[in-house]
């Protein structure tokens, strides 16, 4: 058992850790509030735009766009969005497992790996995965124009025929204490025959386009792709802040429990030492009187 001096040293060290985790929790909570407001404000627009354009492109007669074309190529690119720093619970490890499972389930495909954030990149490098390129931004929360440059570069891989599919792996924000690791296909933006039949039943009318379906959709289809990538990154940022806040909250609680237990143990040792000293004094006094 540790002596009182060692326990005091551990208590002091744990108190220092408590100050750090408490501060990080507050910082993450502030960042989460901002990121949450941003993703909750942007996601409905992104989802509605995606739904509208998919519906219009599926129902428009003889319409085709390079982002909608299927390919038989076994080459694919995957953009993995993780964090730059740790101390965020299972945020990176869960995404790593999801990506690993996805690769295992698609062994017939040749993947090119692109990264935002370094944590999952480091984990995959231990598995023999090599990166094609890593992207970084001026701030932790990127602006739309910054993401647009990234999505354009990745879209060029698909349009040029270097890859037949493009995926994005990220953690989707569900709540301050919950996220979901996902790998989603973003190109080609396909609509299945079954989905087309459902849309035809849901909208048994001919849409009128002004100036034309081609002009409108040629502008909106790339916009859907850009907003999808941007929304995924915003989702990942909010999930990271939520996960870090939760991890620091747990660390703060554990530090408090440890300080309380160590203090109790130190007090017991101190009391035992005092009792022993008193016993020795009384025993000595009695031996002198006898």
Order of alpha helices (4+ residues) and beta strands (2+ residues): alpha-beta-alpha-beta-alpha-beta-alpha-beta-beta-alpha-alpha
